[in-house]
Amino acid sequence: MAAAATAAVTIGPTAAPVAEEGLSGEAAPAAAPPPQALAPSAGPRLSRLPLARVKALVKADPDVTLAGQEAIFILARAAELFVETIARDAYFSAQQGKRKTLQRKDLDNAIEAVDEFAFLEGTLD
Amino acid sequence: MAERPEDLNLPNAVITRIIKEALPDGVNISKEARSAISRAASVFVLYATSCANNFAMKGKRKTLNAGDVLSAMEEMEFQRFISPLKEALDAYRREQKGKKEASEQKKKDKDKRTDSEEQDKIREDDNDEDDERMEEEEQNEEEEVDN
């Protein structure tokens, strides 16, 4: 089971195999991810976020008529990059507080400190 | 079941994994922080969609395409995403092309078998036209967004 999960997760640092605490309820779906292509070496990774969910978000916009598959895919990948980015910025704040656990306030600090995150203000409450 | 758009969440397990892989080993994340990041990601997609849609409309197109999303990234000041996104797009296109060629090959094999039977040839031709049209629709890669 763990082997299958690792194989499907592809390149980059191997996902921490053991310390997946807090994922018990969600381990099942995580262990059987959608069949994304495997990049052999350090090629670009295709998205891990399920395109169906991203598509649901896109459809929620009343002004959007149609969205091509490629657009959905790019949005999914962009959302991943966004998560990575904001997590790192929040971590910077945790480090300032000499903590090894990211807390909600670290996220708030990151949003305040980083211009690109201004669009998030007032949306997370 | 329809909620506000911000409530449309991305799967927690995937979000958590993405976060953990972005951070050094040994760093943890509280449930509240994880949940907030997940919501932020949804808001990001909504905002990017809206932005991208503006570009599509400017170009008098009704279908959002990848270029619109890239333009949106630029507009949202996430230029650093553009290069990795272009790479991902190339890989995605190659994968799609591979899939399409595989299914076309299957179709060719199927056609060979049915042609050799030589029955109801006219009906077969009609069906082929339908198949081609359907394939073309798939190739256009348009997802109907019912609004």
Chai-1 contact restraints between the chains, C-beta under 6 A:
chainA,res_idxA,chainB,res_idxB,connection_type,confidence,min_distance_angstrom,max_distance_angstrom,comment,restraint_id
A,L23,B,A13,contact,1.0,0.0,6.0,A-B,restraint_1
A,E26,B,N12,contact,1.0,0.0,6.0,A-B,restraint_2
A,E26,B,A13,contact,1.0,0.0,6.0,A-B,restraint_3
A,A30,B,A13,contact,1.0,0.0,6.0,A-B,restraint_4
A,A37,B,E95,contact,1.0,0.0,6.0,A-B,restraint_5
A,P44,B,E87,contact,1.0,0.0,6.0,A-B,restraint_6
A,P44,B,A88,contact,1.0,0.0,6.0,A-B,restraint_7
A,P44,B,A91,contact,1.0,0.0,6.0,A-B,restraint_8
A,R48,B,V14,contact,1.0,0.0,6.0,A-B,restraint_9
A,L49,B,L10,contact,1.0,0.0,6.0,A-B,restraint_10
A,L49,B,V14,contact,1.0,0.0,6.0,A-B,restraint_11
A,R53,B,L10,contact,1.0,0.0,6.0,A-B,restraint_12
A,A56,B,L8,contact,1.0,0.0,6.0,A-B,restraint_13
A,L57,B,L8,contact,1.0,0.0,6.0,A-B,restraint_14
A,L57,B,V45,contact,1.0,0.0,6.0,A-B,restraint_15
A,L57,B,L46,contact,1.0,0.0,6.0,A-B,restraint_16
A,V58,B,T49,contact,1.0,0.0,6.0,A-B,restraint_17
A,K59,B,V145,contact,1.0,0.0,6.0,A-B,restraint_18
A,A60,B,P5,contact,1.0,0.0,6.0,A-B,restraint_19
A,D61,B,T49,contact,1.0,0.0,6.0,A-B,restraint_20
A,D61,B,S50,contact,1.0,0.0,6.0,A-B,restraint_21
A,P62,B,N147,contact,1.0,0.0,6.0,A-B,restraint_22
A,D63,B,N53,contact,1.0,0.0,6.0,A-B,restraint_23
A,V64,B,N53,contact,1.0,0.0,6.0,A-B,restraint_24
A,V64,B,V145,contact,1.0,0.0,6.0,A-B,restraint_25
A,T65,B,K62,contact,1.0,0.0,6.0,A-B,restraint_26
A,L66,B,K62,contact,1.0,0.0,6.0,A-B,restraint_27
A,L66,B,T63,contact,1.0,0.0,6.0,A-B,restraint_28
A,L66,B,E142,contact,1.0,0.0,6.0,A-B,restraint_29
A,L66,B,V145,contact,1.0,0.0,6.0,A-B,restraint_30
A,A67,B,L64,contact,1.0,0.0,6.0,A-B,restraint_31
A,A67,B,E143,contact,1.0,0.0,6.0,A-B,restraint_32
A,A67,B,V145,contact,1.0,0.0,6.0,A-B,restraint_33
A,G68,B,T63,contact,1.0,0.0,6.0,A-B,restraint_34
A,G68,B,N65,contact,1.0,0.0,6.0,A-B,restraint_35
A,G68,B,E141,contact,1.0,0.0,6.0,A-B,restraint_36
A,G68,B,E142,contact,1.0,0.0,6.0,A-B,restraint_37
A,Q69,B,E141,contact,1.0,0.0,6.0,A-B,restraint_38
A,E70,B,A66,contact,1.0,0.0,6.0,A-B,restraint_39
A,A71,B,L64,contact,1.0,0.0,6.0,A-B,restraint_40
A,A71,B,N65,contact,1.0,0.0,6.0,A-B,restraint_41
A,A71,B,A66,contact,1.0,0.0,6.0,A-B,restraint_42
A,A71,B,V69,contact,1.0,0.0,6.0,A-B,restraint_43
A,F73,B,Y92,contact,1.0,0.0,6.0,A-B,restraint_44
A,I74,B,A66,contact,1.0,0.0,6.0,A-B,restraint_45
A,I74,B,V69,contact,1.0,0.0,6.0,A-B,restraint_46
A,I74,B,L85,contact,1.0,0.0,6.0,A-B,restraint_47
A,I74,B,L89,contact,1.0,0.0,6.0,A-B,restraint_48
A,L75,B,V45,contact,1.0,0.0,6.0,A-B,restraint_49
A,L75,B,A48,contact,1.0,0.0,6.0,A-B,restraint_50
A,L75,B,V69,contact,1.0,0.0,6.0,A-B,restraint_51
A,R77,B,L85,contact,1.0,0.0,6.0,A-B,restraint_52
A,R77,B,A88,contact,1.0,0.0,6.0,A-B,restraint_53
A,A78,B,F81,contact,1.0,0.0,6.0,A-B,restraint_54
A,A79,B,A41,contact,1.0,0.0,6.0,A-B,restraint_55
A,A79,B,F44,contact,1.0,0.0,6.0,A-B,restraint_56
A,A79,B,V45,contact,1.0,0.0,6.0,A-B,restraint_57
A,E80,B,I18,contact,1.0,0.0,6.0,A-B,restraint_58
A,L81,B,F81,contact,1.0,0.0,6.0,A-B,restraint_59
A,F82,B,A41,contact,1.0,0.0,6.0,A-B,restraint_60
A,F82,B,F44,contact,1.0,0.0,6.0,A-B,restraint_61
A,V83,B,I18,contact,1.0,0.0,6.0,A-B,restraint_62
A,V83,B,A41,contact,1.0,0.0,6.0,A-B,restraint_63
A,E84,B,A22,contact,1.0,0.0,6.0,A-B,restraint_64
A,A87,B,I19,contact,1.0,0.0,6.0,A-B,restraint_65
A,A87,B,A22,contact,1.0,0.0,6.0,A-B,restraint_66
A,A87,B,L23,contact,1.0,0.0,6.0,A-B,restraint_67
A,R88,B,A22,contact,1.0,0.0,6.0,A-B,restraint_68
A,Y91,B,L23,contact,1.0,0.0,6.0,A-B,restraint_69
A,K100,B,V27,contact,1.0,0.0,6.0,A-B,restraint_70
A,T101,B,N28,contact,1.0,0.0,6.0,A-B,restraint_71
A,T101,B,S30,contact,1.0,0.0,6.0,A-B,restraint_72
A,L102,B,I29,contact,1.0,0.0,6.0,A-B,restraint_73
A,L102,B,A33,contact,1.0,0.0,6.0,A-B,restraint_74
A,Q103,B,S30,contact,1.0,0.0,6.0,A-B,restraint_75
A,Q103,B,A33,contact,1.0,0.0,6.0,A-B,restraint_76
A,R104,B,E32,contact,1.0,0.0,6.0,A-B,restraint_77
A,R104,B,A33,contact,1.0,0.0,6.0,A-B,restraint_78
A,R104,B,A36,contact,1.0,0.0,6.0,A-B,restraint_79
A,L107,B,A33,contact,1.0,0.0,6.0,A-B,restraint_80
A,L107,B,A36,contact,1.0,0.0,6.0,A-B,restraint_81
A,E116,B,E77,contact,1.0,0.0,6.0,A-B,restraint_82
A,F119,B,Y47,contact,1.0,0.0,6.0,A-B,restraint_83
A,L120,B,A40,contact,1.0,0.0,6.0,A-B,restraint_84
A,T123,B,V43,contact,1.0,0.0,6.0,A-B,restraint_85
A,L124,B,A36,contact,1.0,0.0,6.0,A-B,restraint_86
A,L124,B,R39,contact,1.0,0.0,6.0,A-B,restraint_87
